[in-house]
Amino acid sequence: METVNNNVEAKYNKWIWILSIAIPLVVALLFRVNLRKLGYDVQPLSFLPPIYAGINGLTAIVLVVAVWAIKNKKQTLHENLMKFAIGLSVCFLAMYVAYHMTSDSTSYGGEGAMRYVYFFILITHICLSVIIIPFVLITYVRALAGNFARHRKIARITYPLWLYVAVTGVIVYLMISPYYAH
């Protein structure tokens, strides 16, 4: 049975690494593309930041409830919540890219120690948001393959990283929101 599970995982490994590299590269590329500056007549999607911050907050809640569900042997609920969390992350990413393709970036205007706190949170959030991609995909594939021992082992790493990214996404939004152009 272990060989069958490993074969299922191996089948997905190539796609995990392709997506783990492609997603951050595409996001970085699209982040630098501003459709308005390229002459396209599009409205800035300035309403999106609170929505995608809310999605980050909802993702954090879903992750916590999903861990509660599996600890209480509610496997189907756990599975559905994890699929929902992945879907929320995809929605966040689409909105984040759409916002940055249609709007000017906002600079943080805080001063003093808060400036250092903001940039520490922002930099760790960005770095871990890239690092978390293969962790989420590997964790998901191990569950899909029914390799629950290996799934639990990596989930112990994936969960706190993903939760940190979701929570700090909300914190970054709350810290920079006073500086958005209205």
CORVEN-V519590 format. One line per field, one symbol per residue. ss: DSSP state (~ for helix, > for strand, _ for the rest). psi: psi as a letter, one per 20 degrees, with the letter a starting at -180 (. if undefined). Layout:
ss: ???
psi: ???
This chain:
ss: _~~~~~~~~~~~~~~~~~~~~~~~~~~~~~~________________~~~~~~~~~~~~~~~~~~~~~~~~___~~~~~~~~~~~~~~~~~~~~~~~~~~~~__________~~~~~~~~~~~~~~~~~~~~~~~~~~~~~~~~___~~~~~~~~~~~~~~~~~~~~~~~~~~~~~~~~___
psi: hhggghhgghhigghghghhggghggggghhioohghjjpmqppliihghghghggghgggggghgggghhkkmggggghhhgggggghggggghggggiiiqqqpqpjrrbhhgggghgggghggghhghhghgggggghhghijmhghghghhhggghggggggghggggghhihiiqp.
